[in-house]
Amino acid sequence: MLKAYTGPANHGPPAFDIAQTHGILNRREHEIETSSDVLGWSSLYVSRQIEKPYADAFAAVPDHLVILHLDGPVQVERCLNGVRERMLIPPGGIFSMPGGMPFSVRLMQPLRSVHIYVRDAVLREVAEEAWCGDPASVGLPPRFGDVDPVMGGMIQAANHAISEGDGGSRLLADYLARALASRLIGGLIAHGEDQRGVFDPAQQRRLREFIATHLAHPIALSDLAAAVGMTPTRFSRIFKRQTGTTPYHYLLSERLRHARTLLGSSALPIAEIAVTCGFSHQEHLTRMFKREIGATPAAYRRTLRH
């Protein structure tokens, strides 16, 4: 039976901030360019920075760290469980450390990097959906220098989202967290992944109605999933398979479609249209509108009046 849905959550999981990371990013020599601290994301933490050479040991944290090297190659030394290894990591190389593992690291040249942390709870949710046994038994291997274009593309998408600096990107962060978790454990559980399932007509109707009703408000992946009685992981998988797009991009297209309607049918100021359609401010609407439609909202409105 589908669970009743009462509306978007007013208080979700606590925000994931720098205080919950290993502490690499707190080192004074590093230059943080941007991060997700101000965005209120709960499933991912993302930071882009220039790291300077350093050496340190770090206690374990529960969540899962993945580092994407944006330049290089650089020499990195890692010590894990008493085993010391050195690697020349190229641009696009991945360094990952599963939650629950203490480690030490030595970086020997400056490095521009993206650090991304995936909540352990998200990884367990993904594993429970696909694992053919006890999801608690999933053990992630650390990665040291291998190039993974798929994972790199996901991390770059998160990097782009923090560069946009928009709190409305929470839905994208929730989706990317599950995509990254699936990639991290994919080699372990691919044989068990469920490829079945579609939204039935009632679920499709409820989803459309929910989006239309709450378009002006922040919407999380968990809100959309709850509207059709699914976990966020299962919802994401079925949504992408059935629609060919992600929930984030679908919601963005719906917001832009509604903005186009209001630009043509009302005299509302563009700033008010932005808020009505769920954009955080006029500049956000303008940026997305120009990127997707090819014109600013003001220019688009002028073409409709000629």
DAKA-V504723 format. One line per field, one symbol per residue. burial: I if it has 16 or more other ideal C-beta (glycine too) atoms within 10 Angstrom, else O. Layout:
burial->???
This chain:
burial->OOOOOOOIOOOIOOOIOIOOIIOIIOOOOIOOOIIIIOIIIIIIIIIIIOIOOOOOOIOOIOIIIIIIIIOIOIOIOIOOOOOOOOIOIOOIIIIIIIIOIOIOIOIOOOIIIIIIIIIIOIIIIIIOIIIOOOIOOIOIOOIIIOOIOOIIOIIOIIIOIIOOOIOIIIIIIIIIIIIIIIIIIOOIIOOOOOOOOOIOOOIOOIIOOIIOOIIOOIIIIIIIIIIIOIIIIIIIIIIIOOOOOIIIIIIIOIIIOIIIOIIOOOOOOIOOIIIIIIIOOIOIIIOIIOOOOOOOIOOIIOOOOO
